[in-house]
Amino acid sequence: MEPVLFYGVPQGCSFGSIVAFEWLGQPYRLCRIEMLEQPWDPLFAKVNPLFQTPSLLLEDGEPLSESLAILQNLAARDLGTRLGFEQGSREFDRLNHMLAYLNTDFFSAFNPLWALYETQGLNGVEQALLRRLGREKVAEGCAYLNGLLADREWLLGDERSMADAYFVGIARWAEYHRLFDLESDYPNLARHLAKLRDDPAVQFAEAIERGEQPKGQGHFRGHVTLKELEPRLAA
């Protein structure tokens, strides 16, 4: 069977891995995880004991977790796409650096805001503190990326890469949490996000999150449930 990507909704960072699969253009399946429906199916622990998305079930039945690892795995499947690069090359190091930044500093900047979203019973002072901390950290990340994109077409330069796929799934959170007027505060970042939103692969991922049944490039082989995967997970 094709590799299976476990993606989380709503607003999962696994969004970028769906985009990456579409850019790669190789057969794959998806398994939808409703992150707000607790507790999660215990079968998922066989894929990721930490109950996190994205996770990837490889063709040989081995699970792979963490966005950076998944995106590098996908990139290595076809270096001719120029979505990733040969390990040991300067380009590989630059991609690894950007993915690591997005996966750690930029991602974690939103943590106070997600805590505010998910935690019940906070008083007004606690809510205001979390929003202020999140806004300050996200602003630092947006300013950094806005500066990088001032003279670049893509995050690494003239060509798109796995970093741009991951970026669009994270940067959209600034709009989701209504933190800034991106167009006026961070115009280069807003431009890049808008360009990616026009990409067919990003529009495909958005439709997938909405629960629609888009065709994409035609390499998507459909959804599969955890129950349907149980024999494969048992092996």
C-alpha positions as CSV (number, residue, x, y, z in Angstrom):
1,M,0.0,0.0,0.0
2,E,1.0,3.6,-0.5
3,P,2.4,5.7,2.4
4,V,-0.3,7.0,4.7
5,L,-0.2,10.5,6.1
6,F,-2.0,11.1,9.4
7,Y,-3.1,14.7,9.4
8,G,-4.8,16.6,12.2
9,V,-7.8,19.0,12.0
10,P,-8.5,21.8,12.7
11,Q,-5.5,23.9,11.7
12,G,-2.9,21.1,12.0
13,C,0.7,21.8,11.1
14,S,0.3,18.5,9.1
15,F,-1.2,20.8,6.4
16,G,2.3,21.4,5.1
17,S,2.9,17.6,4.6
18,I,-0.3,17.4,2.5
19,V,1.0,20.2,0.3
20,A,4.4,18.4,0.1
21,F,2.8,15.2,-1.1
22,E,0.9,17.1,-3.8
23,W,4.1,18.8,-4.9
24,L,6.0,15.5,-4.9
25,G,3.5,13.9,-7.2
26,Q,3.7,10.3,-5.9
27,P,0.8,8.1,-4.7
28,Y,-0.3,8.5,-1.1
29,R,-3.3,8.1,1.2
30,L,-4.5,10.2,4.1
31,C,-6.0,9.3,7.5
32,R,-7.9,12.1,9.2
33,I,-7.5,12.7,12.9
34,E,-10.0,15.0,14.6
35,M,-7.7,16.5,17.3
36,L,-10.5,18.0,19.4
37,E,-12.3,14.6,19.7
38,Q,-10.8,13.1,22.9
39,P,-9.8,10.5,23.7
40,W,-8.1,9.6,20.4
41,D,-8.4,6.1,19.0
42,P,-5.8,3.9,20.9
43,L,-4.8,2.4,17.6
44,F,-3.1,5.6,16.8
45,A,-0.6,4.9,19.6
46,K,0.9,2.3,17.3
47,V,1.7,5.1,14.8
48,N,2.7,7.8,17.3
49,P,2.7,7.0,21.1
50,L,2.7,10.7,21.7
51,F,-0.6,11.1,19.9
52,Q,0.7,13.9,17.6
53,T,0.2,14.7,13.9
54,P,1.6,14.6,11.4
55,S,2.7,11.0,11.3
56,L,3.6,8.9,8.3
57,L,3.1,5.2,7.9
58,L,5.8,4.1,5.4
59,E,5.3,1.5,2.8
60,D,7.1,-1.1,4.9
61,G,4.9,-0.5,7.9
62,E,7.4,1.6,9.8
63,P,6.0,4.8,11.3
64,L,7.7,8.1,11.0
65,S,6.8,11.2,13.1
66,E,7.8,14.9,13.3
67,S,7.3,17.3,10.4
68,L,10.9,17.9,9.7
69,A,11.6,14.2,9.4
70,I,8.6,13.6,7.2
71,L,9.3,16.5,4.9
72,Q,12.9,15.4,4.4
73,N,11.8,11.8,3.8
74,L,9.4,13.0,1.1
75,A,12.0,15.3,-0.5
76,A,14.5,12.5,-0.7
77,R,12.1,10.4,-2.8
78,D,12.7,12.5,-5.8
79,L,15.6,15.0,-5.7
80,G,14.7,16.0,-9.2
81,T,11.8,18.0,-7.9
82,R,14.2,20.3,-6.2
83,L,12.0,20.2,-3.1
84,G,15.0,18.9,-1.2
85,F,18.6,18.2,-1.7
86,E,21.3,15.7,-1.3
87,Q,22.5,15.2,2.3
88,G,25.8,16.8,2.9
89,S,25.3,19.6,0.3
90,R,25.1,23.2,1.2
91,E,21.6,23.4,-0.1
92,F,20.6,20.5,2.2
93,D,22.0,22.4,5.2
94,R,20.1,25.5,4.2
95,L,16.9,23.6,3.9
96,N,17.5,21.8,7.2
97,H,18.2,25.1,8.9
98,M,15.0,26.7,7.6
99,L,12.8,23.7,8.5
100,A,14.3,23.5,11.9
101,Y,13.6,27.2,12.5
102,L,10.0,26.9,11.4
103,N,9.5,23.6,13.3
104,T,10.9,25.0,16.6
105,D,11.1,28.8,17.0
106,F,8.2,29.8,14.7
107,F,5.9,26.9,15.7
108,S,6.5,27.4,19.4
109,A,5.8,31.1,19.2
110,F,2.1,30.2,18.8
111,N,2.0,27.9,21.8
112,P,0.6,30.5,24.2
113,L,-2.2,31.2,21.7
114,W,-3.1,27.5,21.3
115,A,-3.1,27.2,25.1
116,L,-5.5,30.1,25.3
117,Y,-7.7,28.4,22.6
118,E,-7.7,25.0,24.3
119,T,-7.7,25.7,28.0
120,Q,-11.0,26.2,29.8
121,G,-11.7,28.3,32.9
122,L,-9.0,31.0,32.5
123,N,-9.7,34.4,34.1
124,G,-9.3,37.6,32.2
125,V,-5.8,38.3,33.4
126,E,-4.6,34.9,32.4
127,Q,-6.1,35.1,29.0
128,A,-4.6,38.6,28.4
129,L,-1.2,37.3,29.5
130,L,-1.2,34.3,27.1
131,R,-2.3,36.5,24.2
132,R,0.3,39.1,24.9
133,L,3.1,36.5,25.2
134,G,2.0,34.8,22.0
135,R,1.6,38.0,20.0
136,E,5.1,39.2,21.0
137,K,6.8,35.9,20.1
138,V,4.9,35.6,16.8
139,A,5.8,39.1,15.9
140,E,9.5,38.3,16.3
141,G,9.1,35.4,14.0
142,C,7.1,37.3,11.4
143,A,9.6,40.1,11.4
144,Y,12.5,37.7,10.8
145,L,10.7,35.9,8.0
146,N,9.5,39.2,6.5
147,G,13.1,40.3,6.3
148,L,14.2,37.1,4.6
149,L,11.5,37.4,2.0
150,A,12.4,41.0,1.1
151,D,14.7,39.9,-1.7
152,R,13.7,36.2,-2.2
153,E,11.0,34.6,-4.3
154,W,10.9,31.6,-1.9
155,L,12.2,30.9,1.6
156,L,15.5,29.5,0.2
157,G,15.8,31.7,-2.8
158,D,14.6,31.3,-6.4
159,E,13.0,27.9,-6.0
160,R,10.3,26.5,-3.8
161,S,11.2,23.8,-1.3
162,M,9.7,21.7,1.5
163,A,10.3,24.8,3.7
164,D,7.6,26.7,1.8
165,A,5.2,23.7,2.1
166,Y,5.6,23.7,5.9
167,F,5.6,27.5,6.1
168,V,2.1,27.9,4.7
169,G,0.6,25.6,7.3
170,I,2.2,27.6,10.2
171,A,2.1,31.2,8.9
172,R,-1.7,31.0,8.4
173,W,-2.1,30.8,12.2
174,A,-1.2,34.5,12.4
175,E,-4.4,35.2,10.5
176,Y,-6.4,32.5,12.4
177,H,-5.6,34.2,15.7
178,R,-6.1,37.7,14.3
179,L,-2.9,39.0,15.6
180,F,-1.9,41.6,13.0
181,D,-2.7,43.2,9.7
182,L,-0.2,41.1,7.8
183,E,-0.4,43.1,4.6
184,S,0.6,46.4,6.4
185,D,2.8,45.0,9.2
186,Y,4.7,42.2,7.3
187,P,4.1,42.8,3.6
188,N,6.7,40.4,2.3
189,L,5.4,37.6,4.5
190,A,1.8,38.4,3.5
191,R,2.8,38.4,-0.2
192,H,4.4,35.0,0.1
193,L,1.5,33.5,2.0
194,A,-0.9,34.9,-0.6
195,K,1.2,33.4,-3.4
196,L,1.1,30.0,-1.7
197,R,-2.7,30.3,-1.2
198,D,-3.0,30.5,-5.0
199,D,-1.1,27.3,-5.4
200,P,-3.3,24.3,-6.4
201,A,-1.6,22.0,-3.8
202,V,-2.4,24.5,-1.0
203,Q,-6.0,24.8,-2.3
204,F,-6.2,21.0,-2.3
205,A,-5.0,20.8,1.3
206,E,-7.6,23.5,2.3
207,A,-10.3,21.5,0.7
208,I,-9.1,18.3,2.4
209,E,-9.3,20.1,5.8
210,R,-12.9,21.2,5.0
211,G,-13.9,17.6,4.5
212,E,-14.3,17.9,0.8
213,Q,-13.1,15.3,-1.8
214,P,-10.8,17.2,-4.2
215,K,-8.8,15.3,-6.8
216,G,-5.6,17.3,-6.7
217,Q,-3.0,16.1,-9.2
218,G,-4.5,12.7,-9.2
219,H,-1.8,11.0,-7.0
220,F,-4.1,11.1,-3.9
221,R,-5.5,7.6,-3.5
222,G,-8.2,8.5,-0.9
223,H,-8.7,8.4,2.8
224,V,-8.3,5.3,5.0
225,T,-9.4,4.8,8.6
226,L,-7.5,3.6,11.5
227,K,-9.7,0.5,11.6
228,E,-8.9,-0.3,8.0
229,L,-5.2,0.1,8.9
230,E,-5.4,-2.2,11.9
231,P,-4.0,-5.3,10.2
232,R,-1.1,-3.3,8.8
233,L,-0.4,-1.7,12.2
234,A,-0.5,-5.1,13.9
235,A,2.1,-6.4,11.6
